Amino acid sequence: MKLLFCLLVTFAVFSQEKQRISGVIKDAKTKEVIPGANVYLEGTTIGTQADSLGQFTLKNITRGRYQLVGSFVGYKPAFQFIDINTQPKVFLIYLEEDNQTLDEVRVIAGRDKDWERGLKKFERAFLGDSYNKKEVRLINKEVLNFEDVDGRFLATAIAPLVIENRSLGYRVTYTLDRLEQTKDLTSFRGLGRYEFLPASDVKQQTRWNENRKEAYLGSLSHFLKAMVENRLEAEGFNAYLLKPGAQQIGRKGYFYDISTNRHFPFQATEIVKPYQQTDLLVLDTQNAIELVYNQRRVSRPIFVDAPYPYTVLIPKGRVLLSQTGNLMDPFSLEMRGDMGRIGMAELLPLDYTP
């Protein structure tokens, strides 16, 4: 299955110095403040609620570029890209009232069998193929709506989705724009806020820390960070550039055999380059990248000489990265294989550090 990951649409270019920002959140029409509104940096654990005067402060932010989001019940989410390095650190957020009527947003108590089938399909597409259903729950699944249009499965939500992930220790609030699935492609886009769940004891916190590290190792974030740092082999990755047309040839021969017409070796420094006059990096290749993570074995490998998780990354236009390996535009890389089967249940926040 091919999966185009469109989960956390965030720009983040990091350095080490910690910063804070503050501001006020108001109604766009009345200009009155909105106490209790949510304000957060998209895709991270950094967030808060506005006080009685509509004021907010976010602390311990690594310098860089982010997406600042404001949201509240009855309003449309508002977001703006902010650069902590160059812009003022006081921000004004305006929220526009949502035009949906109460009838449109009323949750339907009873759902039919078609909706139940749609829910199962959605959970596989959105949460992933291999998550622990006892520990990862979609709390308010009743806000979802599904339809099939011209062979496409579509999902929308009338309110933010709430995911309780007791495997990784996060509560994720996800404002889903749209999920679309065809025979070959699954994609979704939205705004996500991560919050830490309180651990019941030291043992549970230790388990969460171990599970987070396990989720990180071999992930797209891990691979891209290793690319940026020129540490692919040291981090357990073996990767080749596929030759044009190799995807149509199919997976023949051996993974590590470079004498075939499928792929050729490369150095990360050859394709990861500075992007213009910015702190960003560009993946300077239109060749697909074929890779395995050799620190984890699988029972049914694609290649007999590489019994490891296998992925193909296909550039879709310009691929920009931060200095820490965060992908600037999730639409810019299509993932096939093991990485393409990972969903929200196994995704870590952008500010996670192993």
LINHUGI-V529494 format. One record per residue. RES is the residue in three letters. PSI is psi in whole degrees, 0 to 359 (none if undefined). BURIAL is b if it has 24 or more other ideal C-beta (glycine too) atoms within 12 Angstrom, else e. Layout:
# LINHUGI-V529494
res: {RES | RES}
psi: {PSI | PSI}
burial: {BURIAL | BURIAL}
This chain:
# LINHUGI-V529494
res: {MET | LYS | LEU | LEU | PHE | CYS | LEU | LEU | VAL | THR | PHE | ALA | VAL | PHE | SER | GLN | GLU | LYS | GLN | ARG | ILE | SER | GLY | VAL | ILE | LYS | ASP | ALA | LYS | THR | LYS | GLU | VAL | ILE | PRO | GLY | ALA | ASN | VAL | TYR | LEU | GLU | GLY | THR | THR | ILE | GLY | THR | GLN | ALA | ASP | SER | LEU | GLY | GLN | PHE | THR | LEU | LYS | ASN | ILE | THR | ARG | GLY | ARG | TYR | GLN | LEU | VAL | GLY | SER | PHE | VAL | GLY | TYR | LYS | PRO | ALA | PHE | GLN | PHE | ILE | ASP | ILE | ASN | THR | GLN | PRO | LYS | VAL | PHE | LEU | ILE | TYR | LEU | GLU | GLU | ASP | ASN | GLN | THR | LEU | ASP | GLU | VAL | ARG | VAL | ILE | ALA | GLY | ARG | ASP | LYS | ASP | TRP | GLU | ARG | GLY | LEU | LYS | LYS | PHE | GLU | ARG | ALA | PHE | LEU | GLY | ASP | SER | TYR | ASN | LYS | LYS | GLU | VAL | ARG | LEU | ILE | ASN | LYS | GLU | VAL | LEU | ASN | PHE | GLU | ASP | VAL | ASP | GLY | ARG | PHE | LEU | ALA | THR | ALA | ILE | ALA | PRO | LEU | VAL | ILE | GLU | ASN | ARG | SER | LEU | GLY | TYR | ARG | VAL | THR | TYR | THR | LEU | ASP | ARG | LEU | GLU | GLN | THR | LYS | ASP | LEU | THR | SER | PHE | ARG | GLY | LEU | GLY | ARG | TYR | GLU | PHE | LEU | PRO | ALA | SER | ASP | VAL | LYS | GLN | GLN | THR | ARG | TRP | ASN | GLU | ASN | ARG | LYS | GLU | ALA | TYR | LEU | GLY | SER | LEU | SER | HIS | PHE | LEU | LYS | ALA | MET | VAL | GLU | ASN | ARG | LEU | GLU | ALA | GLU | GLY | PHE | ASN | ALA | TYR | LEU | LEU | LYS | PRO | GLY | ALA | GLN | GLN | ILE | GLY | ARG | LYS | GLY | TYR | PHE | TYR | ASP | ILE | SER | THR | ASN | ARG | HIS | PHE | PRO | PHE | GLN | ALA | THR | GLU | ILE | VAL | LYS | PRO | TYR | GLN | GLN | THR | ASP | LEU | LEU | VAL | LEU | ASP | THR | GLN | ASN | ALA | ILE | GLU | LEU | VAL | TYR | ASN | GLN | ARG | ARG | VAL | SER | ARG | PRO | ILE | PHE | VAL | ASP | ALA | PRO | TYR | PRO | TYR | THR | VAL | LEU | ILE | PRO | LYS | GLY | ARG | VAL | LEU | LEU | SER | GLN | THR | GLY | ASN | LEU | MET | ASP | PRO | PHE | SER | LEU | GLU | MET | ARG | GLY | ASP | MET | GLY | ARG | ILE | GLY | MET | ALA | GLU | LEU | LEU | PRO | LEU | ASP | TYR | THR | PRO}
psi: {140 | 140 | 124 | 112 | 120 | 55 | 300 | 100 | 83 | 141 | 128 | 114 | 110 | 144 | 189 | 334 | 133 | 143 | 173 | 152 | 159 | 175 | 191 | 144 | 130 | 163 | 128 | 331 | 310 | 343 | 13 | 149 | 158 | 90 | 143 | 0 | 149 | 136 | 128 | 165 | 118 | 135 | 8 | 179 | 8 | 110 | 167 | 182 | 144 | 147 | 191 | 342 | 9 | 11 | 150 | 156 | 131 | 130 | 171 | 45 | 128 | 134 | 141 | 198 | 133 | 176 | 112 | 125 | 138 | 140 | 155 | 152 | 131 | 0 | 156 | 139 | 143 | 141 | 153 | 143 | 130 | 145 | 106 | 336 | 322 | 335 | 159 | 154 | 14 | 126 | 148 | 125 | 128 | 131 | 134 | 139 | 139 | 131 | 355 | 138 | 167 | 325 | 324 | 330 | 2 | 130 | 132 | 125 | 314 | 136 | 146 | 181 | 326 | 319 | 320 | 319 | 320 | 323 | 316 | 319 | 319 | 315 | 321 | 319 | 321 | 315 | 333 | 176 | 336 | 27 | 160 | 107 | 341 | 339 | 347 | 116 | 139 | 106 | 317 | 55 | 342 | 347 | 357 | 147 | 143 | 152 | 154 | 123 | 114 | 47 | 6 | 134 | 123 | 141 | 136 | 168 | 141 | 0 | 161 | 138 | 143 | 120 | 123 | 113 | 94 | 5 | 322 | 348 | 36 | 151 | 122 | 125 | 119 | 115 | 98 | 124 | 310 | 141 | 136 | 134 | 131 | 188 | 325 | 349 | 137 | 131 | 147 | 156 | 147 | 186 | 126 | 138 | 127 | 137 | 141 | 134 | 145 | 128 | 141 | 333 | 177 | 324 | 316 | 319 | 321 | 318 | 318 | 317 | 319 | 318 | 323 | 317 | 321 | 322 | 327 | 317 | 125 | 2 | 172 | 318 | 317 | 314 | 313 | 323 | 318 | 325 | 311 | 322 | 2 | 48 | 36 | 305 | 322 | 330 | 2 | 15 | 140 | 126 | 147 | 158 | 128 | 140 | 151 | 131 | 353 | 332 | 332 | 334 | 324 | 174 | 86 | 150 | 213 | 147 | 315 | 3 | 109 | 5 | 354 | 177 | 16 | 310 | 173 | 151 | 162 | 163 | 141 | 324 | 343 | 335 | 347 | 111 | 157 | 146 | 108 | 216 | 55 | 176 | 1 | 163 | 153 | 140 | 100 | 68 | 147 | 2 | 141 | 150 | 125 | 130 | 157 | 154 | 106 | 10 | 6 | 133 | 154 | 155 | 333 | 78 | 156 | 319 | 137 | 333 | 1 | 77 | 56 | 165 | 133 | 136 | 147 | 127 | 124 | 113 | 138 | 74 | 203 | 128 | 109 | 142 | 153 | 174 | 341 | 7 | 8 | 137 | 123 | 317 | 108 | 337 | 346 | 349 | 128 | 135 | 131 | 144 | 211 | 316 | 329 | 349 | 1 | 134 | 196 | 332 | 338 | 6 | 138 | 158 | 157 | 335 | 12 | 138 | 129 | none}
burial: {b | b | b | b | b | b | b | b | b | b | b | b | b | b | e | e | e | e | b | e | b | b | b | b | b | b | b | e | e | e | e | e | b | b | e | e | b | b | b | b | b | b | b | b | b | b | b | b | e | b | e | e | e | b | b | b | b | b | e | e | b | b | b | b | b | b | b | b | b | b | b | b | e | e | b | b | b | b | b | b | e | b | b | b | e | e | e | e | e | e | b | b | b | b | b | e | e | e | e | e | e | e | e | e | e | e | e | e | e | e | e | e | e | e | e | e | e | b | b | e | b | b | b | b | b | b | b | b | e | e | b | e | e | e | e | b | b | b | e | e | b | e | b | b | b | b | e | e | e | e | e | e | b | b | b | b | b | b | b | b | b | b | b | b | b | b | b | b | b | b | b | b | b | b | b | b | b | b | b | b | b | e | e | e | b | b | b | b | b | b | b | b | b | b | b | b | b | e | e | e | e | e | e | e | e | e | e | b | e | e | b | b | e | e | b | b | b | b | b | b | b | b | b | b | b | b | b | b | e | e | e | b | e | e | b | b | b | b | b | b | b | b | e | e | e | b | e | e | e | e | b | e | e | e | b | e | e | e | e | e | e | b | b | e | b | b | e | b | e | e | b | b | e | e | e | e | e | e | b | b | b | b | b | e | b | e | b | b | b | b | b | b | b | b | e | e | e | e | e | e | e | b | b | e | e | b | e | b | b | b | b | b | b | b | b | e | e | e | b | b | b | b | b | b | b | b | b | b | b | b | b | b | b | b | b | b | b | b | b | b | b | b | b | b | b | b | b | b | b | b | b | b | e | e}
